[in-house]
Amino acid sequence: RKQVKSSHFSVVYNEGVGGCAVVVSKKIERLAVNRNKTKRRIFSILRSTTPPNKNCVVFVKVKITNVPYKDIQKELTSLIMKV
């Protein structure tokens, strides 16, 4: 199990069958609409960047609803490349 962190995310990786999960707590985003939007944005990035033989869990640490998509993509891609 390997963990990498950034200012917005914490990503935990494990070897195994490919699959990803995104965790956005109510403490970070109170409204379910915003939590789901955040999850959809992250899943769309993970589909193209995650290796097929790794399991990953992405924990969102701060509110990113107003962060531009390109910035999120750049940060997540750099985290995934560290693994």
MDTraj code that builds the backbone (N, CA, C; nanometers):
import mdtraj as md
import numpy as np

residues = "ARG LYS GLN VAL LYS SER SER HIS PHE SER VAL VAL TYR ASN GLU GLY VAL GLY GLY CYS ALA VAL VAL VAL SER LYS LYS ILE GLU ARG LEU ALA VAL ASN ARG ASN LYS THR LYS ARG ARG ILE PHE SER ILE LEU ARG SER THR THR PRO PRO ASN LYS ASN CYS VAL VAL PHE VAL LYS VAL LYS ILE THR ASN VAL PRO TYR LYS ASP ILE GLN LYS GLU LEU THR SER LEU ILE MET LYS VAL".split()
xyz = np.array([
    [0.0849, -0.1176, 0.0000],
    [0.0000, 0.0000, 0.0000],
    [0.0886, 0.1227, 0.0000],
    [0.0582, 0.2179, -0.0871],
    [0.1384, 0.3381, -0.0994],
    [0.0462, 0.4598, -0.0968],
    [0.0928, 0.5654, -0.0319],
    [0.0108, 0.6852, -0.0195],
    [0.0911, 0.8068, -0.0633],
    [0.0278, 0.8929, -0.1444],
    [0.0878, 1.0198, -0.1842],
    [-0.0124, 1.1304, -0.1529],
    [0.0404, 1.2479, -0.1186],
    [-0.0460, 1.3588, -0.0769],
    [-0.0106, 1.4862, -0.1514],
    [-0.1099, 1.5727, -0.1644],
    [-0.0902, 1.7072, -0.2178],
    [-0.1775, 1.8020, -0.1368],
    [-0.1865, 1.9253, -0.1820],
    [-0.2640, 2.0234, -0.1057],
    [-0.4140, 1.9946, -0.1085],
    [-0.4643, 1.9343, -0.2174],
    [-0.6071, 1.9075, -0.2295],
    [-0.6456, 1.7608, -0.2104],
    [-0.5512, 1.6688, -0.2346],
    [-0.5854, 1.5268, -0.2384],
    [-0.4891, 1.4414, -0.1578],
    [-0.5392, 1.3250, -0.1199],
    [-0.4571, 1.2180, -0.0654],
    [-0.4965, 1.0924, -0.1430],
    [-0.3986, 1.0257, -0.2053],
    [-0.4266, 0.9099, -0.2895],
    [-0.3589, 0.7874, -0.2292],
    [-0.4367, 0.6811, -0.2094],
    [-0.3851, 0.5547, -0.1576],
    [-0.3922, 0.4523, -0.2708],
    [-0.2773, 0.3878, -0.2984],
    [-0.2691, 0.2883, -0.4052],
    [-0.2419, 0.1511, -0.3478],
    [-0.2869, 0.0501, -0.4210],
    [-0.2630, -0.0877, -0.3837],
    [-0.2572, -0.1700, -0.5118],
    [-0.1729, -0.2721, -0.5152],
    [-0.1675, -0.3611, -0.6312],
    [-0.2921, -0.4484, -0.6328],
    [-0.3406, -0.4791, -0.7517],
    [-0.4566, -0.5663, -0.7626],
    [-0.5346, -0.5361, -0.8878],
    [-0.6562, -0.5842, -0.8918],
    [-0.7434, -0.5589, -1.0052],
    [-0.7724, -0.4095, -1.0106],
    [-0.7709, -0.3528, -1.1298],
    [-0.7917, -0.2088, -1.1439],
    [-0.9276, -0.1638, -1.0953],
    [-0.9309, -0.0536, -1.0258],
    [-1.0545, 0.0039, -0.9770],
    [-1.0237, 0.1264, -0.8937],
    [-1.1135, 0.2229, -0.8932],
    [-1.0893, 0.3467, -0.8188],
    [-1.2130, 0.3855, -0.7397],
    [-1.1893, 0.4604, -0.6336],
    [-1.2972, 0.5169, -0.5534],
    [-1.2585, 0.6592, -0.5167],
    [-1.3586, 0.7440, -0.5016],
    [-1.3363, 0.8829, -0.4619],
    [-1.4181, 0.9084, -0.3367],
    [-1.3545, 0.9684, -0.2358],
    [-1.4212, 0.9966, -0.1091],
    [-1.4245, 1.1475, -0.0883],
    [-1.5463, 1.2017, -0.0796],
    [-1.5662, 1.3431, -0.0478],
    [-1.6610, 1.3466, 0.0713],
    [-1.6123, 1.3884, 0.1859],
    [-1.6949, 1.3839, 0.3067],
    [-1.7900, 1.5030, 0.3138],
    [-1.8897, 1.4906, 0.3989],
    [-1.9834, 1.6005, 0.4220],
    [-1.9141, 1.7190, 0.4874],
    [-1.8067, 1.6921, 0.5558],
    [-1.7303, 1.7993, 0.6188],
    [-1.6685, 1.8912, 0.5126],
    [-1.6319, 1.8340, 0.3977],
    [-1.5709, 1.9100, 0.2892],
    [-1.6775, 1.9779, 0.2038],
    [-1.7745, 1.9007, 0.1551],
    [-1.8838, 1.9526, 0.0716],
    [-2.0160, 1.9155, 0.1371],
    [-2.0888, 2.0133, 0.1811],
    [-2.2117, 1.9854, 0.2546],
    [-2.3237, 1.9327, 0.1644],
    [-2.3394, 1.9907, 0.0449],
    [-2.4475, 1.9512, -0.0446],
    [-2.4091, 1.8295, -0.1281],
    [-2.5017, 1.7344, -0.1389],
    [-2.4768, 1.6127, -0.2165],
    [-2.4509, 1.6447, -0.3636],
    [-2.5161, 1.7475, -0.4154],
    [-2.4958, 1.7871, -0.5550],
    [-2.3496, 1.8234, -0.5793],
    [-2.2911, 1.8987, -0.4882],
    [-2.1512, 1.9390, -0.5026],
    [-2.0556, 1.8218, -0.4800],
    [-2.0891, 1.7330, -0.3860],
    [-2.0054, 1.6143, -0.3646],
    [-2.0030, 1.5278, -0.4898],
    [-2.1192, 1.5080, -0.5509],
    [-2.1269, 1.4253, -0.6711],
    [-2.0561, 1.4906, -0.7892],
    [-2.0660, 1.6215, -0.8020],
    [-1.9961, 1.6923, -0.9097],
    [-1.8452, 1.6750, -0.8940],
    [-1.7974, 1.6884, -0.7716],
    [-1.6547, 1.6710, -0.7442],
    [-1.6115, 1.5293, -0.7796],
    [-1.6905, 1.4302, -0.7411],
    [-1.6573, 1.2906, -0.7719],
    [-1.6543, 1.2664, -0.9224],
    [-1.7510, 1.3209, -0.9957],
    [-1.7546, 1.3024, -1.1412],
    [-1.6323, 1.3630, -1.2075],
    [-1.5920, 1.4811, -1.1622],
    [-1.4741, 1.5466, -1.2191],
    [-1.3487, 1.4626, -1.1960],
    [-1.3357, 1.4081, -1.0761],
    [-1.2172, 1.3283, -1.0434],
    [-1.2194, 1.1951, -1.1180],
    [-1.3359, 1.1297, -1.1261],
    [-1.3447, 1.0029, -1.1986],
    [-1.3082, 1.0202, -1.3457],
    [-1.3482, 1.1311, -1.4061],
    [-1.3157, 1.1517, -1.5473],
    [-1.1649, 1.1637, -1.5682],
    [-1.0948, 1.2197, -1.4719],
    [-0.9486, 1.2290, -1.4803],
    [-0.8860, 1.0920, -1.4561],
    [-0.9375, 1.0181, -1.3585],
    [-0.8805, 0.8876, -1.3235],
    [-0.8953, 0.7851, -1.4355],
    [-1.0036, 0.7927, -1.5127],
    [-1.0243, 0.6967, -1.6208],
    [-0.9092, 0.6978, -1.7207],
    [-0.8561, 0.8155, -1.7480],
    [-0.7519, 0.8259, -1.8503],
    [-0.6105, 0.8133, -1.7943],
    [-0.5913, 0.8270, -1.6633],
    [-0.4555, 0.8306, -1.6093],
    [-0.4178, 0.7136, -1.5191],
    [-0.5133, 0.6400, -1.4670],
    [-0.4820, 0.5335, -1.3718],
    [-0.4379, 0.4066, -1.4442],
    [-0.3278, 0.3451, -1.4015],
    [-0.2859, 0.2175, -1.4601],
    [-0.3907, 0.1089, -1.4340],
    [-0.4086, 0.0148, -1.5275],
    [-0.5151, -0.0852, -1.5127],
    [-0.4915, -0.1879, -1.4021],
    [-0.3695, -0.2002, -1.3509],
    [-0.3408, -0.3034, -1.2506],
    [-0.3297, -0.2475, -1.1092],
    [-0.3854, -0.1298, -1.0844],
    [-0.3771, -0.0689, -0.9514],
    [-0.5158, -0.0302, -0.9015],
    [-0.5347, -0.0490, -0.7722],
    [-0.6537, 0.0017, -0.7040],
    [-0.6171, 0.1357, -0.6433],
    [-0.7064, 0.2312, -0.6479],
    [-0.6757, 0.3595, -0.5856],
    [-0.7991, 0.4162, -0.5168],
    [-0.7729, 0.4902, -0.4110],
    [-0.8768, 0.5640, -0.3397],
    [-0.8280, 0.7074, -0.3290],
    [-0.9094, 0.8008, -0.3773],
    [-0.8749, 0.9426, -0.3730],
    [-0.9588, 1.0076, -0.2642],
    [-0.8926, 1.0667, -0.1667],
    [-0.9593, 1.1411, -0.0602],
    [-0.9432, 1.2895, -0.0902],
    [-1.0547, 1.3611, -0.0959],
    [-1.0500, 1.5055, -0.1176],
    [-1.0346, 1.5712, 0.0185],
    [-0.9320, 1.6566, 0.0325],
    [-0.9005, 1.7151, 0.1632],
    [-0.9624, 1.8530, 0.1840],
    [-0.9846, 1.9275, 0.0756],
    [-1.0426, 2.0615, 0.0867],
    [-1.1466, 2.0803, -0.0234],
    [-1.2268, 2.1840, -0.0105],
    [-1.3312, 2.2132, -0.1079],
    [-1.2683, 2.2523, -0.2416],
    [-1.3060, 2.1828, -0.3498],
    [-1.2474, 2.2116, -0.4812],
    [-1.3536, 2.2447, -0.5857],
    [-1.4732, 2.2801, -0.5431],
    [-1.5804, 2.3109, -0.6367],
    [-1.5437, 2.4268, -0.7285],
    [-1.4745, 2.5266, -0.6770],
    [-1.4406, 2.6447, -0.7562],
    [-1.3021, 2.6388, -0.8195],
    [-1.2310, 2.5286, -0.8017],
    [-1.0983, 2.5134, -0.8619],
    [-1.1169, 2.4732, -1.0083],
    [-1.0459, 2.5367, -1.1015],
    [-1.0601, 2.5013, -1.2434],
    [-1.0219, 2.3554, -1.2702],
    [-1.0918, 2.2959, -1.3665],
    [-1.0713, 2.1548, -1.4010],
    [-0.9269, 2.1268, -1.4393],
    [-0.8652, 2.2160, -1.5145],
    [-0.7260, 2.1970, -1.5588],
    [-0.6310, 2.1871, -1.4400],
    [-0.6540, 2.2663, -1.3366],
    [-0.5687, 2.2614, -1.2176],
    [-0.5843, 2.1282, -1.1436],
    [-0.7084, 2.0816, -1.1329],
    [-0.7338, 1.9528, -1.0688],
    [-0.6669, 1.8413, -1.1490],
    [-0.6811, 1.8479, -1.2800],
    [-0.6227, 1.7465, -1.3671],
    [-0.4709, 1.7426, -1.3538],
    [-0.4091, 1.8594, -1.3512],
    [-0.2636, 1.8669, -1.3396],
    [-0.2163, 1.8081, -1.2064],
    [-0.2855, 1.8429, -1.0985],
    [-0.2457, 1.7960, -0.9654],
    [-0.2643, 1.6445, -0.9500],
    [-0.3793, 1.5930, -0.9949],
    [-0.4032, 1.4488, -0.9848],
    [-0.3075, 1.3694, -1.0733],
    [-0.2813, 1.4191, -1.1930],
    [-0.1889, 1.3505, -1.2832],
    [-0.0495, 1.3434, -1.2232],
    [-0.0052, 1.4517, -1.1614],
    [0.1279, 1.4500, -1.0994],
    [0.1328, 1.3525, -0.9813],
    [0.0229, 1.3421, -0.9048],
    [0.0182, 1.2457, -0.7943],
    [0.0238, 1.1020, -0.8457],
    [-0.0490, 1.0756, -0.9532],
    [-0.0531, 0.9404, -1.0074],
    [0.0824, 0.9017, -1.0657],
    [0.1523, 0.9964, -1.1247],
    [0.2846, 0.9679, -1.1807],
    [0.3879, 0.9382, -1.0717],
    [0.3651, 0.9853, -0.9498],
    [0.4572, 0.9587, -0.8391],
    [0.4528, 0.8129, -0.7950],
    [0.3424, 0.7474, -0.8220],
    [0.3250, 0.6093, -0.7748],
    [0.3962, 0.5119, -0.8622],
])
top = md.Topology()
chain = top.add_chain()
for i, resn in enumerate(residues, 1):
    res = top.add_residue(resn, chain, resSeq=i)
    for name in ("N", "CA", "C"):
        top.add_atom(name, md.element.get_by_symbol(name[0]), res)
traj = md.Trajectory(xyz[None], top)
